[in-house]
Amino acid sequence: MEYIVIIVVSIITAILLKIGFNIHLKDVKKIKEIGFDKRLNDISNKFPENKKICESILKKLNNSNVKIEENRESNTSLYIAITNKIIIANMKDTFARVQTIAHECLHSVQNRKMLLFNFIFSNIFLLYFIISACLILFNVGNNLIYILIYIFLGFIYCIIRGYIEIDAMSKAIYVAEEYMQEYKKEDEKISEEDINVIVENYERINKIGIPLTIFSLVAGVLIKVIILCIITFI
C-alpha cells in the first residue's frame, strides 16, 4: 500500500510542477525553432569560431588555464570539472552558440569543491539507483528504506545540480552580451541592433529553459522513484 501512495504522490508532484512552471511539450519545440532561426544564425555567424569565443570569454573571466576541446560528433557542450576541460559540441547553424559557450565557461569559475561534489555525487546517485533496483528486484532487505533513501538523495541531487545549472544559465546572457559588445568594436559587420536581437532571443530561451531545467531534474528523480516502486510488485 505504501508503494502505491509513493507512486501517486510522485505523479501528483510532477503534475503540480508542470502546472506551476507552465511546462508544455511545445516549449521544447519552440526552443529548437528559435535556436535554428536562419536570421539569428546569420548574425551569429559573424562572430569568430567557437574555440576563439571560448578563449576570449575565459580570458574575460580570468580563467585561462582551462583546456578547450572541440568534438564535432557531439551535440552537447559541457564542462568537466575533474579534468578542468570544456568540450564544445557541434553547434553549426545554431545562434545560441555564444551563450552556450559562455554557460560552460561560467561553470569553470564556479566553486570547484561544489562542482567536484556534484560530479562524484551524481555518479554515486546513479549507482545507488542501479544497486537498489537489483536489491528490490531480488527482495533483499527493506525495500521501503531503499526507496526513501533514494528520495532523500534525489532531493540533494536536485538542489546541487539545479543551483549549478541555473546560476550558469542566468549569468550566461550577460557574459555573452558583454563579449559581443567588445567584439563589435573590432568588427564593423556587427551592429547594435544585431546584438539586441540576439540577446532578446537568449532571454526567450532562458524564460523557457530555466523552469524546464528544474522540472526535468525533479521529474527525472520522480520517474526513477516510480520505477523502484513498480519493481516491488514484480
Rosetta blueprint (number, residue, H / E / L):
1 M L
2 E H
3 Y H
4 I H
5 V H
6 I H
7 I H
8 V H
9 V H
10 S H
11 I H
12 I H
13 T H
14 A H
15 I H
16 L H
17 L H
18 K H
19 I H
20 G H
21 F L
22 N L
23 I L
24 H L
25 L H
26 K H
27 D H
28 V H
29 K H
30 K H
31 I H
32 K H
33 E H
34 I H
35 G H
36 F L
37 D L
38 K H
39 R H
40 L H
41 N H
42 D H
43 I H
44 S H
45 N L
46 K L
47 F L
48 P L
49 E L
50 N H
51 K H
52 K H
53 I H
54 C H
55 E H
56 S H
57 I H
58 L H
59 K H
60 K H
61 L L
62 N L
63 N L
64 S L
65 N L
66 V L
67 K E
68 I E
69 E E
70 E E
71 N E
72 R L
73 E L
74 S L
75 N L
76 T L
77 S L
78 L E
79 Y E
80 I E
81 A L
82 I L
83 T L
84 N L
85 K E
86 I E
87 I E
88 I E
89 A E
90 N L
91 M L
92 K L
93 D L
94 T L
95 F L
96 A L
97 R H
98 V H
99 Q H
100 T H
101 I H
102 A H
103 H H
104 E H
105 C H
106 L H
107 H H
108 S L
109 V L
110 Q L
111 N L
112 R H
113 K H
114 M H
115 L H
116 L H
117 F H
118 N H
119 F H
120 I H
121 F H
122 S H
123 N H
124 I H
125 F H
126 L H
127 L H
128 Y H
129 F H
130 I H
131 I H
132 S H
133 A H
134 C H
135 L H
136 I H
137 L H
138 F L
139 N L
140 V L
141 G L
142 N L
143 N H
144 L H
145 I H
146 Y H
147 I H
148 L H
149 I H
150 Y H
151 I H
152 F H
153 L H
154 G H
155 F H
156 I H
157 Y H
158 C H
159 I H
160 I H
161 R H
162 G H
163 Y H
164 I H
165 E H
166 I H
167 D H
168 A H
169 M H
170 S H
171 K H
172 A H
173 I H
174 Y H
175 V H
176 A H
177 E H
178 E H
179 Y H
180 M H
181 Q H
182 E H
183 Y H
184 K H
185 K L
186 E L
187 D L
188 E L
189 K L
190 I L
191 S L
192 E H
193 E H
194 D H
195 I H
196 N H
197 V H
198 I H
199 V H
200 E H
201 N H
202 Y H
203 E H
204 R H
205 I H
206 N H
207 K H
208 I H
209 G H
210 I H
211 P H
212 L H
213 T H
214 I H
215 F H
216 S H
217 L H
218 V H
219 A H
220 G H
221 V H
222 L H
223 I H
224 K H
225 V H
226 I H
227 I H
228 L H
229 C H
230 I H
231 I H
232 T L
233 F L
234 I L
